[in-house]
Amino acid sequence: MAPASPGTSVGREPSMAVDPTDPETFAQDEDVSEGQEYDVEAPEVDAAEQQAEVAPDRDDPLTGVDPAHGNEADLVEQARVVSLDEDDYR
């Protein structure tokens, strides 16, 4: 009989937390957002908006900017342009 490797018991097969042969293991909800719960006081639309990703449109070039006037990371962030959708503006 071969010696047991660390972390295993002799005579036992390792148990799996997930059964890969069970079809329900990998089944996903058809509409995940429908079952998602939000804070009681937060309007559902606002909570969904907060979950949305912010996509930068483009970055303005840093020409004519003196790096001595600020941290380079702050200057780059301030040069970022994010498009504003009129529906998002309140």
PyMOL Python script that loads the backbone (N, CA, C, O; Angstrom):
from pymol import cmd

cmd.read_pdbstr("""\
ATOM      1  N   MET A   1       0.850  -1.178   0.000  1.00  0.00           N
ATOM      2  CA  MET A   1       0.000   0.000   0.000  1.00  0.00           C
ATOM      3  C   MET A   1       0.887   1.230   0.000  1.00  0.00           C
ATOM      4  O   MET A   1       1.849   1.306   0.764  1.00  0.00           O
ATOM      5  N   ALA A   2       0.571   2.191  -0.849  1.00  0.00           N
ATOM      6  CA  ALA A   2       1.371   3.408  -0.971  1.00  0.00           C
ATOM      7  C   ALA A   2       1.075   4.325   0.207  1.00  0.00           C
ATOM      8  O   ALA A   2      -0.045   4.340   0.718  1.00  0.00           O
ATOM      9  N   PRO A   3       2.074   5.089   0.640  1.00  0.00           N
ATOM     10  CA  PRO A   3       1.838   6.020   1.743  1.00  0.00           C
ATOM     11  C   PRO A   3       0.858   7.113   1.318  1.00  0.00           C
ATOM     12  O   PRO A   3       0.814   7.516   0.156  1.00  0.00           O
ATOM     13  N   ALA A   4       0.081   7.577   2.282  1.00  0.00           N
ATOM     14  CA  ALA A   4      -0.905   8.626   2.000  1.00  0.00           C
ATOM     15  C   ALA A   4      -0.205   9.958   1.840  1.00  0.00           C
ATOM     16  O   ALA A   4       0.725  10.280   2.579  1.00  0.00           O
ATOM     17  N   SER A   5      -0.660  10.725   0.870  1.00  0.00           N
ATOM     18  CA  SER A   5      -0.087  12.058   0.691  1.00  0.00           C
ATOM     19  C   SER A   5      -0.655  12.983   1.761  1.00  0.00           C
ATOM     20  O   SER A   5      -1.728  12.716   2.303  1.00  0.00           O
ATOM     21  N   PRO A   6       0.053  14.067   2.071  1.00  0.00           N
ATOM     22  CA  PRO A   6      -0.433  14.973   3.114  1.00  0.00           C
ATOM     23  C   PRO A   6      -1.821  15.508   2.787  1.00  0.00           C
ATOM     24  O   PRO A   6      -2.099  15.887   1.649  1.00  0.00           O
ATOM     25  N   GLY A   7      -2.681  15.536   3.786  1.00  0.00           N
ATOM     26  CA  GLY A   7      -4.016  16.090   3.610  1.00  0.00           C
ATOM     27  C   GLY A   7      -5.054  15.084   3.157  1.00  0.00           C
ATOM     28  O   GLY A   7      -6.215  15.448   2.967  1.00  0.00           O
ATOM     29  N   THR A   8      -4.659  13.791   2.973  1.00  0.00           N
ATOM     30  CA  THR A   8      -5.638  12.784   2.579  1.00  0.00           C
ATOM     31  C   THR A   8      -5.675  11.689   3.623  1.00  0.00           C
ATOM     32  O   THR A   8      -4.694  11.464   4.333  1.00  0.00           O
ATOM     33  N   SER A   9      -6.786  11.019   3.716  1.00  0.00           N
ATOM     34  CA  SER A   9      -6.940   9.917   4.650  1.00  0.00           C
ATOM     35  C   SER A   9      -6.683   8.619   3.922  1.00  0.00           C
ATOM     36  O   SER A   9      -6.979   8.494   2.733  1.00  0.00           O
ATOM     37  N   VAL A  10      -6.132   7.653   4.635  1.00  0.00           N
ATOM     38  CA  VAL A  10      -5.861   6.349   4.050  1.00  0.00           C
ATOM     39  C   VAL A  10      -7.184   5.611   3.877  1.00  0.00           C
ATOM     40  O   VAL A  10      -7.991   5.556   4.805  1.00  0.00           O
ATOM     41  N   GLY A  11      -7.408   5.046   2.700  1.00  0.00           N
ATOM     42  CA  GLY A  11      -8.592   4.254   2.454  1.00  0.00           C
ATOM     43  C   GLY A  11      -9.817   5.059   2.043  1.00  0.00           C
ATOM     44  O   GLY A  11     -10.867   4.470   1.783  1.00  0.00           O
ATOM     45  N   ARG A  12      -9.724   6.355   1.976  1.00  0.00           N
ATOM     46  CA  ARG A  12     -10.864   7.192   1.573  1.00  0.00           C
ATOM     47  C   ARG A  12     -10.565   7.892   0.259  1.00  0.00           C
ATOM     48  O   ARG A  12      -9.433   8.289  -0.014  1.00  0.00           O
ATOM     49  N   GLU A  13     -11.591   8.029  -0.532  1.00  0.00           N
ATOM     50  CA  GLU A  13     -11.435   8.818  -1.749  1.00  0.00           C
ATOM     51  C   GLU A  13     -11.791  10.257  -1.419  1.00  0.00           C
ATOM     52  O   GLU A  13     -12.678  10.500  -0.601  1.00  0.00           O
ATOM     53  N   PRO A  14     -11.116  11.213  -2.042  1.00  0.00           N
ATOM     54  CA  PRO A  14     -11.439  12.615  -1.755  1.00  0.00           C
ATOM     55  C   PRO A  14     -12.871  12.929  -2.178  1.00  0.00           C
ATOM     56  O   PRO A  14     -13.327  12.488  -3.233  1.00  0.00           O
ATOM     57  N   SER A  15     -13.569  13.688  -1.353  1.00  0.00           N
ATOM     58  CA  SER A  15     -14.953  14.039  -1.675  1.00  0.00           C
ATOM     59  C   SER A  15     -14.982  15.369  -2.422  1.00  0.00           C
ATOM     60  O   SER A  15     -14.146  16.245  -2.201  1.00  0.00           O
ATOM     61  N   MET A  16     -15.960  15.498  -3.307  1.00  0.00           N
ATOM     62  CA  MET A  16     -16.105  16.725  -4.082  1.00  0.00           C
ATOM     63  C   MET A  16     -17.236  17.554  -3.493  1.00  0.00           C
ATOM     64  O   MET A  16     -18.266  17.020  -3.081  1.00  0.00           O
ATOM     65  N   ALA A  17     -17.032  18.860  -3.459  1.00  0.00           N
ATOM     66  CA  ALA A  17     -18.078  19.754  -2.985  1.00  0.00           C
ATOM     67  C   ALA A  17     -19.152  19.934  -4.056  1.00  0.00           C
ATOM     68  O   ALA A  17     -20.310  20.207  -3.741  1.00  0.00           O
ATOM     69  N   VAL A  18     -18.762  19.778  -5.324  1.00  0.00           N
ATOM     70  CA  VAL A  18     -19.676  19.947  -6.450  1.00  0.00           C
ATOM     71  C   VAL A  18     -19.625  18.685  -7.291  1.00  0.00           C
ATOM     72  O   VAL A  18     -18.546  18.175  -7.594  1.00  0.00           O
ATOM     73  N   ASP A  19     -20.785  18.185  -7.664  1.00  0.00           N
ATOM     74  CA  ASP A  19     -20.852  16.999  -8.507  1.00  0.00           C
ATOM     75  C   ASP A  19     -20.871  17.433  -9.968  1.00  0.00           C
ATOM     76  O   ASP A  19     -21.880  17.962 -10.434  1.00  0.00           O
ATOM     77  N   PRO A  20     -19.770  17.221 -10.708  1.00  0.00           N
ATOM     78  CA  PRO A  20     -19.725  17.678 -12.099  1.00  0.00           C
ATOM     79  C   PRO A  20     -20.655  16.900 -13.031  1.00  0.00           C
ATOM     80  O   PRO A  20     -20.905  17.338 -14.154  1.00  0.00           O
ATOM     81  N   THR A  21     -21.171  15.750 -12.580  1.00  0.00           N
ATOM     82  CA  THR A  21     -22.078  14.976 -13.428  1.00  0.00           C
ATOM     83  C   THR A  21     -23.533  15.394 -13.249  1.00  0.00           C
ATOM     84  O   THR A  21     -24.394  14.970 -14.020  1.00  0.00           O
ATOM     85  N   ASP A  22     -23.820  16.217 -12.247  1.00  0.00           N
ATOM     86  CA  ASP A  22     -25.182  16.677 -11.995  1.00  0.00           C
ATOM     87  C   ASP A  22     -25.486  17.864 -12.902  1.00  0.00           C
ATOM     88  O   ASP A  22     -24.809  18.887 -12.803  1.00  0.00           O
ATOM     89  N   PRO A  23     -26.495  17.761 -13.794  1.00  0.00           N
ATOM     90  CA  PRO A  23     -26.795  18.866 -14.713  1.00  0.00           C
ATOM     91  C   PRO A  23     -27.208  20.151 -13.998  1.00  0.00           C
ATOM     92  O   PRO A  23     -26.991  21.244 -14.522  1.00  0.00           O
ATOM     93  N   GLU A  24     -27.792  20.035 -12.822  1.00  0.00           N
ATOM     94  CA  GLU A  24     -28.227  21.224 -12.098  1.00  0.00           C
ATOM     95  C   GLU A  24     -27.062  22.002 -11.496  1.00  0.00           C
ATOM     96  O   GLU A  24     -27.226  23.150 -11.083  1.00  0.00           O
ATOM     97  N   THR A  25     -25.890  21.381 -11.447  1.00  0.00           N
ATOM     98  CA  THR A  25     -24.720  22.065 -10.903  1.00  0.00           C
ATOM     99  C   THR A  25     -24.396  23.304 -11.716  1.00  0.00           C
ATOM    100  O   THR A  25     -24.025  24.336 -11.157  1.00  0.00           O
ATOM    101  N   PHE A  26     -24.532  23.210 -13.014  1.00  0.00           N
ATOM    102  CA  PHE A  26     -24.137  24.296 -13.898  1.00  0.00           C
ATOM    103  C   PHE A  26     -25.330  25.041 -14.482  1.00  0.00           C
ATOM    104  O   PHE A  26     -25.152  25.893 -15.352  1.00  0.00           O
ATOM    105  N   ALA A  27     -26.519  24.745 -14.032  1.00  0.00           N
ATOM    106  CA  ALA A  27     -27.707  25.440 -14.526  1.00  0.00           C
ATOM    107  C   ALA A  27     -27.714  26.862 -13.994  1.00  0.00           C
ATOM    108  O   ALA A  27     -27.421  27.105 -12.824  1.00  0.00           O
ATOM    109  N   GLN A  28     -28.053  27.794 -14.870  1.00  0.00           N
ATOM    110  CA  GLN A  28     -28.112  29.195 -14.480  1.00  0.00           C
ATOM    111  C   GLN A  28     -29.526  29.708 -14.671  1.00  0.00           C
ATOM    112  O   GLN A  28     -30.288  29.210 -15.500  1.00  0.00           O
ATOM    113  N   ASP A  29     -29.853  30.716 -13.881  1.00  0.00           N
ATOM    114  CA  ASP A  29     -31.169  31.331 -14.019  1.00  0.00           C
ATOM    115  C   ASP A  29     -31.274  31.988 -15.383  1.00  0.00           C
ATOM    116  O   ASP A  29     -30.288  32.489 -15.925  1.00  0.00           O
ATOM    117  N   GLU A  30     -32.496  31.981 -15.938  1.00  0.00           N
ATOM    118  CA  GLU A  30     -32.703  32.613 -17.235  1.00  0.00           C
ATOM    119  C   GLU A  30     -32.519  34.115 -17.147  1.00  0.00           C
ATOM    120  O   GLU A  30     -31.915  34.723 -18.031  1.00  0.00           O
ATOM    121  N   ASP A  31     -33.032  34.713 -16.093  1.00  0.00           N
ATOM    122  CA  ASP A  31     -32.889  36.153 -15.909  1.00  0.00           C
ATOM    123  C   ASP A  31     -32.347  36.387 -14.503  1.00  0.00           C
ATOM    124  O   ASP A  31     -33.106  36.435 -13.536  1.00  0.00           O
ATOM    125  N   VAL A  32     -31.046  36.530 -14.402  1.00  0.00           N
ATOM    126  CA  VAL A  32     -30.392  36.677 -13.109  1.00  0.00           C
ATOM    127  C   VAL A  32     -30.807  37.973 -12.431  1.00  0.00           C
ATOM    128  O   VAL A  32     -30.986  37.998 -11.214  1.00  0.00           O
ATOM    129  N   SER A  33     -30.963  39.047 -13.193  1.00  0.00           N
ATOM    130  CA  SER A  33     -31.293  40.337 -12.600  1.00  0.00           C
ATOM    131  C   SER A  33     -32.697  40.350 -11.996  1.00  0.00           C
ATOM    132  O   SER A  33     -32.978  41.152 -11.105  1.00  0.00           O
ATOM    133  N   GLU A  34     -33.574  39.475 -12.470  1.00  0.00           N
ATOM    134  CA  GLU A  34     -34.936  39.447 -11.948  1.00  0.00           C
ATOM    135  C   GLU A  34     -34.951  38.998 -10.493  1.00  0.00           C
ATOM    136  O   GLU A  34     -35.749  39.499  -9.701  1.00  0.00           O
ATOM    137  N   GLY A  35     -34.091  38.073 -10.137  1.00  0.00           N
ATOM    138  CA  GLY A  35     -34.043  37.567  -8.778  1.00  0.00           C
ATOM    139  C   GLY A  35     -33.131  38.366  -7.870  1.00  0.00           C
ATOM    140  O   GLY A  35     -33.027  38.060  -6.682  1.00  0.00           O
ATOM    141  N   GLN A  36     -32.474  39.373  -8.394  1.00  0.00           N
ATOM    142  CA  GLN A  36     -31.530  40.153  -7.604  1.00  0.00           C
ATOM    143  C   GLN A  36     -32.285  41.079  -6.658  1.00  0.00           C
ATOM    144  O   GLN A  36     -33.236  41.754  -7.051  1.00  0.00           O
ATOM    145  N   GLU A  37     -31.839  41.097  -5.399  1.00  0.00           N
ATOM    146  CA  GLU A  37     -32.495  41.939  -4.409  1.00  0.00           C
ATOM    147  C   GLU A  37     -31.667  43.184  -4.162  1.00  0.00           C
ATOM    148  O   GLU A  37     -30.436  43.138  -4.166  1.00  0.00           O
ATOM    149  N   TYR A  38     -32.351  44.294  -3.947  1.00  0.00           N
ATOM    150  CA  TYR A  38     -31.698  45.559  -3.665  1.00  0.00           C
ATOM    151  C   TYR A  38     -32.101  46.019  -2.275  1.00  0.00           C
ATOM    152  O   TYR A  38     -32.998  45.448  -1.654  1.00  0.00           O
ATOM    153  N   ASP A  39     -31.438  47.042  -1.802  1.00  0.00           N
ATOM    154  CA  ASP A  39     -31.760  47.632  -0.514  1.00  0.00           C
ATOM    155  C   ASP A  39     -33.218  48.095  -0.521  1.00  0.00           C
ATOM    156  O   ASP A  39     -33.720  48.566  -1.541  1.00  0.00           O
ATOM    157  N   VAL A  40     -33.881  47.962   0.604  1.00  0.00           N
ATOM    158  CA  VAL A  40     -35.298  48.301   0.704  1.00  0.00           C
ATOM    159  C   VAL A  40     -35.547  49.768   0.376  1.00  0.00           C
ATOM    160  O   VAL A  40     -36.547  50.101  -0.260  1.00  0.00           O
ATOM    161  N   GLU A  41     -34.648  50.643   0.803  1.00  0.00           N
ATOM    162  CA  GLU A  41     -34.852  52.076   0.612  1.00  0.00           C
ATOM    163  C   GLU A  41     -34.387  52.584  -0.749  1.00  0.00           C
ATOM    164  O   GLU A  41     -34.714  53.709  -1.126  1.00  0.00           O
ATOM    165  N   ALA A  42     -33.641  51.789  -1.482  1.00  0.00           N
ATOM    166  CA  ALA A  42     -33.123  52.225  -2.778  1.00  0.00           C
ATOM    167  C   ALA A  42     -34.128  51.888  -3.875  1.00  0.00           C
ATOM    168  O   ALA A  42     -34.580  50.747  -3.971  1.00  0.00           O
ATOM    169  N   PRO A  43     -34.482  52.873  -4.703  1.00  0.00           N
ATOM    170  CA  PRO A  43     -35.339  52.563  -5.849  1.00  0.00           C
ATOM    171  C   PRO A  43     -34.629  51.563  -6.765  1.00  0.00           C
ATOM    172  O   PRO A  43     -33.415  51.643  -6.957  1.00  0.00           O
ATOM    173  N   GLU A  44     -35.379  50.638  -7.320  1.00  0.00           N
ATOM    174  CA  GLU A  44     -34.797  49.565  -8.125  1.00  0.00           C
ATOM    175  C   GLU A  44     -33.992  50.106  -9.305  1.00  0.00           C
ATOM    176  O   GLU A  44     -32.936  49.564  -9.631  1.00  0.00           O
ATOM    177  N   VAL A  45     -34.475  51.164  -9.944  1.00  0.00           N
ATOM    178  CA  VAL A  45     -33.784  51.738 -11.096  1.00  0.00           C
ATOM    179  C   VAL A  45     -32.432  52.324 -10.677  1.00  0.00           C
ATOM    180  O   VAL A  45     -31.430  52.140 -11.367  1.00  0.00           O
ATOM    181  N   ASP A  46     -32.411  53.027  -9.544  1.00  0.00           N
ATOM    182  CA  ASP A  46     -31.159  53.611  -9.064  1.00  0.00           C
ATOM    183  C   ASP A  46     -30.160  52.528  -8.675  1.00  0.00           C
ATOM    184  O   ASP A  46     -28.967  52.654  -8.951  1.00  0.00           O
ATOM    185  N   ALA A  47     -30.637  51.476  -8.042  1.00  0.00           N
ATOM    186  CA  ALA A  47     -29.753  50.385  -7.640  1.00  0.00           C
ATOM    187  C   ALA A  47     -29.169  49.687  -8.863  1.00  0.00           C
ATOM    188  O   ALA A  47     -27.995  49.316  -8.860  1.00  0.00           O
ATOM    189  N   ALA A  48     -29.969  49.506  -9.902  1.00  0.00           N
ATOM    190  CA  ALA A  48     -29.476  48.882 -11.130  1.00  0.00           C
ATOM    191  C   ALA A  48     -28.452  49.780 -11.809  1.00  0.00           C
ATOM    192  O   ALA A  48     -27.465  49.295 -12.361  1.00  0.00           O
ATOM    193  N   GLU A  49     -28.685  51.094 -11.770  1.00  0.00           N
ATOM    194  CA  GLU A  49     -27.747  52.038 -12.377  1.00  0.00           C
ATOM    195  C   GLU A  49     -26.401  52.006 -11.662  1.00  0.00           C
ATOM    196  O   GLU A  49     -25.354  52.140 -12.296  1.00  0.00           O
ATOM    197  N   GLN A  50     -26.428  51.828 -10.353  1.00  0.00           N
ATOM    198  CA  GLN A  50     -25.184  51.779  -9.591  1.00  0.00           C
ATOM    199  C   GLN A  50     -24.380  50.528  -9.913  1.00  0.00           C
ATOM    200  O   GLN A  50     -23.164  50.516  -9.725  1.00  0.00           O
ATOM    201  N   GLN A  51     -25.032  49.477 -10.393  1.00  0.00           N
ATOM    202  CA  GLN A  51     -24.339  48.247 -10.753  1.00  0.00           C
ATOM    203  C   GLN A  51     -23.734  48.317 -12.156  1.00  0.00           C
ATOM    204  O   GLN A  51     -22.911  47.475 -12.516  1.00  0.00           O
ATOM    205  N   ALA A  52     -24.134  49.312 -12.949  1.00  0.00           N
ATOM    206  CA  ALA A  52     -23.649  49.436 -14.326  1.00  0.00           C
ATOM    207  C   ALA A  52     -22.192  49.883 -14.340  1.00  0.00           C
ATOM    208  O   ALA A  52     -21.753  50.630 -13.465  1.00  0.00           O
ATOM    209  N   GLU A  53     -21.464  49.428 -15.322  1.00  0.00           N
ATOM    210  CA  GLU A  53     -20.061  49.799 -15.484  1.00  0.00           C
ATOM    211  C   GLU A  53     -19.948  51.187 -16.094  1.00  0.00           C
ATOM    212  O   GLU A  53     -20.758  51.570 -16.938  1.00  0.00           O
ATOM    213  N   VAL A  54     -18.946  51.934 -15.667  1.00  0.00           N
ATOM    214  CA  VAL A  54     -18.655  53.233 -16.262  1.00  0.00           C
ATOM    215  C   VAL A  54     -17.645  52.986 -17.375  1.00  0.00           C
ATOM    216  O   VAL A  54     -16.551  52.478 -17.129  1.00  0.00           O
ATOM    217  N   ALA A  55     -18.010  53.339 -18.575  1.00  0.00           N
ATOM    218  CA  ALA A  55     -17.137  53.115 -19.722  1.00  0.00           C
ATOM    219  C   ALA A  55     -16.567  54.448 -20.190  1.00  0.00           C
ATOM    220  O   ALA A  55     -17.314  55.314 -20.645  1.00  0.00           O
ATOM    221  N   PRO A  56     -15.251  54.624 -20.084  1.00  0.00           N
ATOM    222  CA  PRO A  56     -14.670  55.876 -20.569  1.00  0.00           C
ATOM    223  C   PRO A  56     -14.796  55.966 -22.084  1.00  0.00           C
ATOM    224  O   PRO A  56     -14.624  54.973 -22.793  1.00  0.00           O
ATOM    225  N   ASP A  57     -15.094  57.153 -22.567  1.00  0.00           N
ATOM    226  CA  ASP A  57     -15.248  57.390 -23.998  1.00  0.00           C
ATOM    227  C   ASP A  57     -13.878  57.533 -24.645  1.00  0.00           C
ATOM    228  O   ASP A  57     -13.569  56.855 -25.625  1.00  0.00           O
ATOM    229  N   ARG A  58     -13.072  58.409 -24.096  1.00  0.00           N
ATOM    230  CA  ARG A  58     -11.718  58.630 -24.604  1.00  0.00           C
ATOM    231  C   ARG A  58     -10.953  59.417 -23.547  1.00  0.00           C
ATOM    232  O   ARG A  58     -11.539  59.903 -22.580  1.00  0.00           O
ATOM    233  N   ASP A  59      -9.671  59.537 -23.732  1.00  0.00           N
ATOM    234  CA  ASP A  59      -8.839  60.347 -22.847  1.00  0.00           C
ATOM    235  C   ASP A  59      -8.301  61.526 -23.631  1.00  0.00           C
ATOM    236  O   ASP A  59      -7.766  61.355 -24.726  1.00  0.00           O
ATOM    237  N   ASP A  60      -8.439  62.723 -23.078  1.00  0.00           N
ATOM    238  CA  ASP A  60      -7.838  63.895 -23.696  1.00  0.00           C
ATOM    239  C   ASP A  60      -6.327  63.812 -23.516  1.00  0.00           C
ATOM    240  O   ASP A  60      -5.856  63.319 -22.491  1.00  0.00           O
ATOM    241  N   PRO A  61      -5.563  64.286 -24.492  1.00  0.00           N
ATOM    242  CA  PRO A  61      -4.105  64.250 -24.354  1.00  0.00           C
ATOM    243  C   PRO A  61      -3.642  65.190 -23.242  1.00  0.00           C
ATOM    244  O   PRO A  61      -4.282  66.205 -22.968  1.00  0.00           O
ATOM    245  N   LEU A  62      -2.535  64.845 -22.615  1.00  0.00           N
ATOM    246  CA  LEU A  62      -1.983  65.655 -21.531  1.00  0.00           C
ATOM    247  C   LEU A  62      -0.964  66.655 -22.058  1.00  0.00           C
ATOM    248  O   LEU A  62       0.079  66.858 -21.436  1.00  0.00           O
ATOM    249  N   THR A  63      -1.246  67.276 -23.184  1.00  0.00           N
ATOM    250  CA  THR A  63      -0.324  68.267 -23.732  1.00  0.00           C
ATOM    251  C   THR A  63      -0.504  69.586 -23.005  1.00  0.00           C
ATOM    252  O   THR A  63      -1.623  69.994 -22.694  1.00  0.00           O
ATOM    253  N   GLY A  64       0.587  70.230 -22.746  1.00  0.00           N
ATOM    254  CA  GLY A  64       0.552  71.531 -22.093  1.00  0.00           C
ATOM    255  C   GLY A  64       0.249  71.474 -20.609  1.00  0.00           C
ATOM    256  O   GLY A  64      -0.118  72.489 -20.016  1.00  0.00           O
ATOM    257  N   VAL A  65       0.395  70.309 -19.997  1.00  0.00           N
ATOM    258  CA  VAL A  65       0.135  70.158 -18.569  1.00  0.00           C
ATOM    259  C   VAL A  65       1.472  70.060 -17.848  1.00  0.00           C
ATOM    260  O   VAL A  65       2.327  69.251 -18.208  1.00  0.00           O
ATOM    261  N   ASP A  66       1.641  70.893 -16.826  1.00  0.00           N
ATOM    262  CA  ASP A  66       2.868  70.876 -16.035  1.00  0.00           C
ATOM    263  C   ASP A  66       2.735  69.807 -14.949  1.00  0.00           C
ATOM    264  O   ASP A  66       1.888  69.940 -14.066  1.00  0.00           O
ATOM    265  N   PRO A  67       3.556  68.746 -14.995  1.00  0.00           N
ATOM    266  CA  PRO A  67       3.452  67.681 -13.999  1.00  0.00           C
ATOM    267  C   PRO A  67       3.742  68.158 -12.571  1.00  0.00           C
ATOM    268  O   PRO A  67       3.406  67.463 -11.612  1.00  0.00           O
ATOM    269  N   ALA A  68       4.352  69.319 -12.421  1.00  0.00           N
ATOM    270  CA  ALA A  68       4.635  69.838 -11.086  1.00  0.00           C
ATOM    271  C   ALA A  68       3.370  70.368 -10.412  1.00  0.00           C
ATOM    272  O   ALA A  68       3.368  70.596  -9.202  1.00  0.00           O
ATOM    273  N   HIS A  69       2.302  70.564 -11.171  1.00  0.00           N
ATOM    274  CA  HIS A  69       1.058  71.102 -10.614  1.00  0.00           C
ATOM    275  C   HIS A  69       0.136  70.028 -10.049  1.00  0.00           C
ATOM    276  O   HIS A  69      -0.919  70.354  -9.505  1.00  0.00           O
ATOM    277  N   GLY A  70       0.507  68.766 -10.163  1.00  0.00           N
ATOM    278  CA  GLY A  70      -0.352  67.713  -9.619  1.00  0.00           C
ATOM    279  C   GLY A  70       0.243  66.342  -9.836  1.00  0.00           C
ATOM    280  O   GLY A  70       1.200  66.168 -10.592  1.00  0.00           O
ATOM    281  N   ASN A  71      -0.334  65.386  -9.168  1.00  0.00           N
ATOM    282  CA  ASN A  71       0.067  63.998  -9.313  1.00  0.00           C
ATOM    283  C   ASN A  71      -0.299  63.538 -10.729  1.00  0.00           C
ATOM    284  O   ASN A  71      -1.371  63.868 -11.237  1.00  0.00           O
ATOM    285  N   GLU A  72       0.583  62.787 -11.350  1.00  0.00           N
ATOM    286  CA  GLU A  72       0.354  62.350 -12.732  1.00  0.00           C
ATOM    287  C   GLU A  72      -0.930  61.524 -12.852  1.00  0.00           C
ATOM    288  O   GLU A  72      -1.672  61.670 -13.824  1.00  0.00           O
ATOM    289  N   ALA A  73      -1.193  60.663 -11.876  1.00  0.00           N
ATOM    290  CA  ALA A  73      -2.412  59.846 -11.921  1.00  0.00           C
ATOM    291  C   ALA A  73      -3.655  60.724 -11.836  1.00  0.00           C
ATOM    292  O   ALA A  73      -4.648  60.453 -12.511  1.00  0.00           O
ATOM    293  N   ASP A  74      -3.613  61.771 -11.014  1.00  0.00           N
ATOM    294  CA  ASP A  74      -4.751  62.690 -10.912  1.00  0.00           C
ATOM    295  C   ASP A  74      -4.958  63.453 -12.213  1.00  0.00           C
ATOM    296  O   ASP A  74      -6.094  63.659 -12.641  1.00  0.00           O
ATOM    297  N   LEU A  75      -3.866  63.871 -12.841  1.00  0.00           N
ATOM    298  CA  LEU A  75      -3.975  64.601 -14.103  1.00  0.00           C
ATOM    299  C   LEU A  75      -4.572  63.719 -15.195  1.00  0.00           C
ATOM    300  O   LEU A  75      -5.387  64.180 -15.994  1.00  0.00           O
ATOM    301  N   VAL A  76      -4.164  62.448 -15.228  1.00  0.00           N
ATOM    302  CA  VAL A  76      -4.701  61.515 -16.226  1.00  0.00           C
ATOM    303  C   VAL A  76      -6.189  61.293 -15.975  1.00  0.00           C
ATOM    304  O   VAL A  76      -6.983  61.264 -16.915  1.00  0.00           O
ATOM    305  N   GLU A  77      -6.563  61.136 -14.711  1.00  0.00           N
ATOM    306  CA  GLU A  77      -7.971  60.921 -14.388  1.00  0.00           C
ATOM    307  C   GLU A  77      -8.821  62.135 -14.755  1.00  0.00           C
ATOM    308  O   GLU A  77      -9.949  61.984 -15.224  1.00  0.00           O
ATOM    309  N   GLN A  78      -8.292  63.323 -14.546  1.00  0.00           N
ATOM    310  CA  GLN A  78      -9.028  64.538 -14.885  1.00  0.00           C
ATOM    311  C   GLN A  78      -9.149  64.731 -16.388  1.00  0.00           C
ATOM    312  O   GLN A  78     -10.057  65.422 -16.850  1.00  0.00           O
ATOM    313  N   ALA A  79      -8.252  64.132 -17.152  1.00  0.00           N
ATOM    314  CA  ALA A  79      -8.307  64.243 -18.610  1.00  0.00           C
ATOM    315  C   ALA A  79      -9.268  63.229 -19.226  1.00  0.00           C
ATOM    316  O   ALA A  79      -9.559  63.303 -20.419  1.00  0.00           O
ATOM    317  N   ARG A  80      -9.760  62.288 -18.431  1.00  0.00           N
ATOM    318  CA  ARG A  80     -10.660  61.256 -18.943  1.00  0.00           C
ATOM    319  C   ARG A  80     -12.008  61.867 -19.300  1.00  0.00           C
ATOM    320  O   ARG A  80     -12.562  62.665 -18.544  1.00  0.00           O
ATOM    321  N   VAL A  81     -12.522  61.485 -20.454  1.00  0.00           N
ATOM    322  CA  VAL A  81     -13.817  61.970 -20.923  1.00  0.00           C
ATOM    323  C   VAL A  81     -14.792  60.801 -20.891  1.00  0.00           C
ATOM    324  O   VAL A  81     -14.540  59.758 -21.493  1.00  0.00           O
ATOM    325  N   VAL A  82     -15.901  60.978 -20.190  1.00  0.00           N
ATOM    326  CA  VAL A  82     -16.947  59.964 -20.133  1.00  0.00           C
ATOM    327  C   VAL A  82     -18.192  60.571 -20.754  1.00  0.00           C
ATOM    328  O   VAL A  82     -18.658  61.627 -20.327  1.00  0.00           O
ATOM    329  N   SER A  83     -18.728  59.897 -21.765  1.00  0.00           N
ATOM    330  CA  SER A  83     -19.903  60.449 -22.445  1.00  0.00           C
ATOM    331  C   SER A  83     -21.098  60.435 -21.503  1.00  0.00           C
ATOM    332  O   SER A  83     -21.272  59.514 -20.705  1.00  0.00           O
ATOM    333  N   LEU A  84     -21.908  61.463 -21.612  1.00  0.00           N
ATOM    334  CA  LEU A  84     -23.081  61.612 -20.767  1.00  0.00           C
ATOM    335  C   LEU A  84     -24.318  61.322 -21.596  1.00  0.00           C
ATOM    336  O   LEU A  84     -24.592  62.006 -22.582  1.00  0.00           O
ATOM    337  N   ASP A  85     -25.047  60.326 -21.198  1.00  0.00           N
ATOM    338  CA  ASP A  85     -26.299  60.006 -21.864  1.00  0.00           C
ATOM    339  C   ASP A  85     -27.371  60.914 -21.274  1.00  0.00           C
ATOM    340  O   ASP A  85     -27.474  61.037 -20.053  1.00  0.00           O
ATOM    341  N   GLU A  86     -28.157  61.541 -22.114  1.00  0.00           N
ATOM    342  CA  GLU A  86     -29.173  62.476 -21.631  1.00  0.00           C
ATOM    343  C   GLU A  86     -30.177  61.802 -20.700  1.00  0.00           C
ATOM    344  O   GLU A  86     -30.754  62.459 -19.834  1.00  0.00           O
ATOM    345  N   ASP A  87     -30.388  60.500 -20.869  1.00  0.00           N
ATOM    346  CA  ASP A  87     -31.298  59.784 -19.980  1.00  0.00           C
ATOM    347  C   ASP A  87     -30.704  59.632 -18.585  1.00  0.00           C
ATOM    348  O   ASP A  87     -31.437  59.498 -17.606  1.00  0.00           O
ATOM    349  N   ASP A  88     -29.377  59.654 -18.496  1.00  0.00           N
ATOM    350  CA  ASP A  88     -28.716  59.521 -17.204  1.00  0.00           C
ATOM    351  C   ASP A  88     -28.708  60.821 -16.430  1.00  0.00           C
ATOM    352  O   ASP A  88     -28.604  60.810 -15.203  1.00  0.00           O
ATOM    353  N   TYR A  89     -28.816  61.935 -17.122  1.00  0.00           N
ATOM    354  CA  TYR A  89     -28.760  63.238 -16.465  1.00  0.00           C
ATOM    355  C   TYR A  89     -30.080  63.528 -15.761  1.00  0.00           C
ATOM    356  O   TYR A  89     -31.154  63.374 -16.343  1.00  0.00           O
ATOM    357  N   ARG A  90     -29.988  63.947 -14.514  1.00  0.00           N
ATOM    358  CA  ARG A  90     -31.226  64.251 -13.776  1.00  0.00           C
ATOM    359  C   ARG A  90     -31.177  65.656 -13.279  1.00  0.00           C
ATOM    360  O   ARG A  90     -32.119  66.115 -12.633  1.00  0.00           O
TER     361      ARG A  90
END
""", "prot")
cmd.dss("prot")
cmd.show_as("cartoon", "prot")
cmd.util.cbc("prot")
cmd.orient("prot")
